[in-house]
Amino acid sequence: MTTVMAILMIAFVTVKLILDAVLPIFDTLCENRAKSIATMVSNEQATNVMKQHTYDELFTVEKDNNGNIAMIKSNVIPINEIISDVANKIQEEIDHRGRENVQIALRKFYWF
């Protein structure tokens, strides 16, 4: 009976040590993967939304009598709509993607 208890204790300690070594690596890989996905989705969706708009929609250029630019006014309503649309499209795409797999290469566990 004591032999079985010793074997179980060694097994539990071994598993604990392995998990303590693996979890920080896994957390870092997951965080990096999430940032990568968020960056790609943000860029894609911002590009897709901006393809639907022109500079003239977003800004009004006013010139003086000599044809020189006197003022550039931003059209706030379309700009706010774009900001909202981009955020919604990003969230939809992230929700659509669902779960992503993260793999840990064995070389990550070598300490030498």
C-alpha positions in Angstrom: 0.0 0.0 0.0 2.8 2.5 0.8 4.4 1.7 -2.6 1.2 2.6 -4.4 1.0 5.9 -2.3 4.6 6.7 -3.1 4.1 6.1 -6.9 0.9 8.2 -6.8 2.7 11.0 -5.0 5.6 10.9 -7.5 3.1 11.0 -10.3 1.2 14.0 -8.9 4.4 15.9 -8.2 5.7 15.2 -11.8 2.4 16.3 -13.3 2.5 19.5 -11.2 6.1 20.3 -12.3 5.2 19.7 -15.9 2.1 21.9 -15.7 4.1 24.6 -14.0 6.6 24.6 -16.8 4.0 24.4 -19.6 1.4 26.9 -18.5 3.5 30.1 -18.8 4.7 29.1 -22.3 1.1 28.3 -23.3 -0.2 31.6 -21.9 2.4 33.5 -23.8 1.7 31.6 -27.1 -2.1 32.2 -26.6 -1.6 35.9 -26.0 0.6 36.3 -29.0 -1.8 34.4 -31.2 -4.8 36.5 -30.0 -2.9 39.7 -30.7 -1.9 38.4 -34.2 -5.6 37.5 -35.0 -6.8 40.9 -33.7 -4.3 42.8 -35.8 -5.1 40.9 -38.9 -8.9 41.2 -38.4 -8.6 44.9 -37.6 -6.6 45.6 -40.7 -8.8 43.6 -43.0 -12.0 45.1 -41.8 -10.8 48.6 -41.7 -9.6 48.2 -45.3 -12.9 46.7 -46.4 -14.9 49.5 -44.8 -12.7 52.3 -46.1 -13.0 50.9 -49.7 -16.6 52.0 -49.6 -15.8 55.7 -48.9 -14.0 58.6 -50.6 -12.0 61.5 -49.3 -14.8 63.9 -50.5 -17.3 62.2 -48.2 -15.1 62.6 -45.2 -13.7 66.1 -45.7 -14.8 69.4 -47.3 -12.0 71.6 -48.7 -12.8 75.3 -48.8 -10.7 77.6 -50.9 -10.3 81.4 -50.9 -10.9 83.7 -53.9 -7.4 82.9 -55.2 -7.9 79.1 -55.2 -5.7 78.5 -52.2 -7.0 76.1 -49.5 -8.4 78.1 -46.7 -9.8 75.4 -44.6 -10.4 71.6 -44.5 -13.5 70.6 -42.5 -14.2 67.1 -41.4 -17.7 65.7 -41.9 -18.2 64.2 -38.5 -21.3 62.1 -39.2 -19.7 59.8 -41.9 -16.5 59.6 -39.9 -18.4 58.4 -36.8 -20.4 55.9 -39.0 -17.1 54.5 -40.3 -15.7 54.2 -36.8 -18.8 52.3 -35.6 -18.9 50.2 -38.7 -15.2 49.1 -38.4 -15.7 48.2 -34.7 -18.8 46.1 -35.5 -17.2 44.4 -38.5 -14.1 43.5 -36.3 -16.3 42.0 -33.6 -18.4 40.1 -36.1 -15.3 38.6 -37.7 -13.8 37.6 -34.4 -17.0 36.0 -33.3 -17.2 34.2 -36.6 -13.7 32.8 -36.3 -14.5 31.0 -33.1 -11.8 29.1 -31.4 -8.2 28.9 -32.8 -5.8 26.1 -32.1 -2.5 26.9 -30.4 0.3 24.3 -30.7 3.4 24.2 -28.5 6.6 22.9 -30.2 8.7 20.6 -28.1 11.8 22.8 -28.6 10.1 25.4 -26.3 10.7 23.0 -23.4 14.5 22.7 -23.8 16.4 24.8 -21.3 19.9 24.4 -22.9 
